[in-house]
Amino acid sequence: MNAFLPFTRPSIDEETIAGVAEVLRSGWITSGPQVKTFESKLSEYFGGRPVRAFNSGTCTMEIALRIAGIGAGDEVITTPLSWVATSNVILEVGARPVFVDIDPVTRNIDLDRIEDAITPKTRAIIPVDLAGLPVDRDRLYTIADKHKLRVIEDAAQSLGSRWKDRRIGSFGDLVSFSFHPNKNLTTIEGGCLVLNTDAEAKLAEQYRLQGVVRTGFDGMDVEVLGGKFNLTDVAARVGLGQLQHLESFNAKRLALAQTYFERLQKPVERELGAWLPVLDFQQSNWHMFQVVLPEPRMKVRRAAIMEQLNAAGIGSGVHYPPIHLFSLYRKQGWKPGDFPHAEYVGRNILTLPLFPQMTLADLSRVCETFIAILRANCHQ
Ligand SMILES: *Cc1c(COP(=O)(O)O)cnc(C)c1O
C-alpha cells in the first residue's frame, strides 16, 4: 500500500531547519534582522521595487487597500472564483466588492466584462492569478489607466510567474503575495507587498504595527490606525531558506504539469470532456494543476470523486467554491445564477496533487487512479 499522497506539501530543507534553530537561540525572535534581509532579497527578486513583509497574504491586501485610500462608499472589482480573503479584505476596509464573472478557459476574471462593471464609485481592481496563471497585464493596466483605477494584484499564487518575460511583482501597481504553506514559497504564515514608492513603504510599515512612528531614542507617534501584522524573524528565516530554492521548486512543478498534460489530455480531456488548465509552459508557476470535471457526463458529484481518490490514498482539493454564494455574501444580495461561469467551475474544479517533492511514480499513480475513477463515474 502506498503512503497517502496529499495534494500539496511544503519542502523545508535541513539548512533552513538549522537556520531556524540559530534564530531561536539568538535572543531575537520577532521582527528584526532576518525580516530586513528577507525584504531586501525579495526586493532584489522584484527588480529593486520596495517590498515589505507581513504575517499573512491577507493583511497585505487590506493594507494595500488602505494605502490606496479605499474605504466606505468605494467599489472594488474582483473575481468570484478565489480564496475568500480576496473579497473579505474589501469588506474589511468598508468598501463594496463588485464581482465580475470569470473566463471559463483561464478561470481568471473575464477582462472583457470589467468595463461594464465600472461605475463612478469604482476605485480599484483586484485581479487574481488563479493557480499561478497570470491575468493579461497589458489589457488589465490598459483598462485601469483609462478609468484611473488602482490595481491591487492578488498574486498570492503567482510567485515566480511571468507576464511576457517580466516577473509578476517586478512591475505594476501594488502586488501582494502569500507565503502560506500551500504556496510556492512558505514562511509558515506570511506574505509580502510590493510597493511603488518609499513613501508607500513607510505607510505600509505604519499599518503593519499600530501606526507607530519612532524618532531618535525616545520619540514615538501614531499617525494612522494600524494593526498587528508584522512577520517574525523565525518565519523570515524560513522564507530566506525557501527563496534559494524557488527557481528549482517552480521548475519541478512545471515538469510535473507537463507530464500531467501528456497523461491526461487524451483520456480525460478528449474522451471524457473534462477541462484541463490553459497550457502555459512559459508564464505560469504551476501553483496548482486543476481539472474541471465534465458535469454533463457525470453520474456522481465531485465529492464522490474526491472520496474515491481519498480511499485510494490520493488527496485532492477544491480551489474554490464561488465567493458570492457564501452565506455572508448572499445576505448582501448575491444569489445563484449571478456568475454562471464561476458557479460551474466552482462546482466542478478539482485540484490534483502537485508539489516539488512529488515523484513521477506518484504522478503516474494519480493519473491511473484518476482516469479509472472518472471512467467508472461518467457516461461514455
Ligand atoms: C492564499 C491566498 C490568499 C491569502 O493568503 P494568506 O497568506 O493565507 O492570508 C489570498 N488570495 C489568494 C488567491 C490566495 O490563494
The ligand as an ORCA input file, in Angstrom:
! r2SCAN-3c Opt
* xyz 0 1
  C      -3.502     32.157     -0.096
  C      -4.287     33.213     -0.737
  C      -4.589     34.422     -0.092
  C      -4.338     34.708      1.354
  O      -3.126     34.403      1.836
  P      -2.897     34.091      3.402
  O      -1.410     34.160      3.484
  O      -3.445     32.734      3.660
  O      -3.553     35.145      4.186
  C      -5.244     35.398     -0.805
  N      -5.615     35.207     -2.075
  C      -5.375     34.069     -2.721
  C      -5.801     33.927     -4.139
  C      -4.719     33.018     -2.079
  O      -4.502     31.881     -2.730
*
